[in-house]
Amino acid sequence: MRENNKKYYEPLEQMMAVRHQYMAKIIKKTFKTSIYEFFHKCKILDIGCGTGEFINNYYELGSICTGIDINNNFKLKNKKNFNLVNSDIFEFLKNNKKRYDIIFMYEFLEHLGTKEKKILLKKLPSILNSNGIIFISTLSKNLISRFFSINIAENLLNLLPKNTHDHNLYLSPSDLQTLLNKNGLSIHNIEGISYNPLIKSFKLSKIDLINYFATIKN
Ligand SMILES: C[S@@+](CC[C@H](N)C(=O)[O-])C[C@H]1O[C@@H](n2cnc3c(N)ncnc32)[C@H](O)[C@@H]1O
């Protein structure tokens, strides 16, 4: 299974810094506080958490963390206030009664079919606290994103295992907005992400045609 391939999670590790930068910017602007204050005692759910290393950064800041992933590639052990659960998110949500202050869905939606996306987005308001916030990153749907994420990243530069992505599952910001509106959620912010393969580094960008962040609120 490709998710067991080290190469699959490597570029995601390189994304950690830009995600932190993005969230810090949004939190400062929206809540007038620092990311360090904000993540103290927050209840976070990380959907499709991968190795669990990303959510662990916010456990370190004092948050109560739950990560869910259908594949068990977890690199960390569970402890008080830090739980990684090996489950399909849809199975997990069937029994979950908890609500969260923050939901992460980083590089996740592009792995779900259209029907699954609709089911998940419909479910989100019932697990998000009233002043909660959802941070996502995903791939936009157009020919440019297909060219860079599949032809260049997978096939030419070999940055990711082949067939990691299926362009049919990508989601443009406007398609995301349409899906969210149906469920009483809205996009608070969109920001593009660019990648420099020479220095293996992601940064925030005004161009949201390929990879982009979105902040979603009730
Ligand atoms: C591209 S990875 C992103 C990992 C992590 N969010 C990150 O950005 O570092 C997508 C993850 O979603 C997980 N996944 C895919 N479908 C899932 C599902 N139905 N339920 C839970 N996890 C799922 C995969 O196993 C994989 O670890």
The ligand as an SDF file (V2000), in Angstrom:
LIG
                    3D

 27 29  0  0  0  0  0  0  0  0999 V2000
   -1.9610   12.6030    2.1140 C   0  0  0  0  0  0  0  0  0  0  0  0
   -2.1140   11.8110    3.6600 S   0  0  0  0  0  0  0  0  0  0  0  0
   -2.1690   13.2030    4.7540 C   0  0  0  0  0  0  0  0  0  0  0  0
   -1.6230   12.8730    6.1250 C   0  0  0  0  0  0  0  0  0  0  0  0
   -1.5930   14.0600    7.1040 C   0  0  0  0  0  0  0  0  0  0  0  0
   -2.8650   14.7550    7.1950 N   0  0  0  0  0  0  0  0  0  0  0  0
   -0.5390   15.0470    6.6930 C   0  0  0  0  0  0  0  0  0  0  0  0
   -0.8650   15.9670    5.9430 O   0  0  0  0  0  0  0  0  0  0  0  0
    0.6180   14.8650    7.0710 O   0  0  0  0  0  0  0  0  0  0  0  0
   -3.7910   11.2750    3.6730 C   0  0  0  0  0  0  0  0  0  0  0  0
   -4.0640   10.3750    4.8560 C   0  0  0  0  0  0  0  0  0  0  0  0
   -5.4600   10.0980    4.9010 O   0  0  0  0  0  0  0  0  0  0  0  0
   -5.6300    8.7510    5.3080 C   0  0  0  0  0  0  0  0  0  0  0  0
   -6.9880    8.3290    4.9160 N   0  0  0  0  0  0  0  0  0  0  0  0
   -7.4660    8.1720    3.6530 C   0  0  0  0  0  0  0  0  0  0  0  0
   -8.7780    7.8090    3.6970 N   0  0  0  0  0  0  0  0  0  0  0  0
   -9.1230    7.7560    5.0230 C   0  0  0  0  0  0  0  0  0  0  0  0
  -10.3320    7.4670    5.7000 C   0  0  0  0  0  0  0  0  0  0  0  0
  -11.4420    7.1310    5.0390 N   0  0  0  0  0  0  0  0  0  0  0  0
  -10.3420    7.5200    7.0470 N   0  0  0  0  0  0  0  0  0  0  0  0
   -9.2090    7.8640    7.7350 C   0  0  0  0  0  0  0  0  0  0  0  0
   -8.0400    8.1460    7.1270 N   0  0  0  0  0  0  0  0  0  0  0  0
   -7.9800    8.0990    5.7900 C   0  0  0  0  0  0  0  0  0  0  0  0
   -4.4830    8.0100    4.6100 C   0  0  0  0  0  0  0  0  0  0  0  0
   -4.1940    6.7930    5.2310 O   0  0  0  0  0  0  0  0  0  0  0  0
   -3.3510    9.0300    4.7340 C   0  0  0  0  0  0  0  0  0  0  0  0
   -2.5640    8.8330    5.8870 O   0  0  0  0  0  0  0  0  0  0  0  0
  1  2  1  0
  2  3  1  0
  2 10  1  0
  3  4  1  0
  4  5  1  0
  5  6  1  0
  5  7  1  0
  7  8  2  0
  7  9  1  0
 10 11  1  0
 11 12  1  0
 11 26  1  0
 12 13  1  0
 13 14  1  0
 13 24  1  0
 14 15  1  0
 14 23  1  0
 15 16  2  0
 16 17  1  0
 17 18  1  0
 17 23  2  0
 18 19  1  0
 18 20  2  0
 20 21  1  0
 21 22  2  0
 22 23  1  0
 24 25  1  0
 24 26  1  0
 26 27  1  0
M  CHG  2   2   1   9  -1
M  END
$$$$
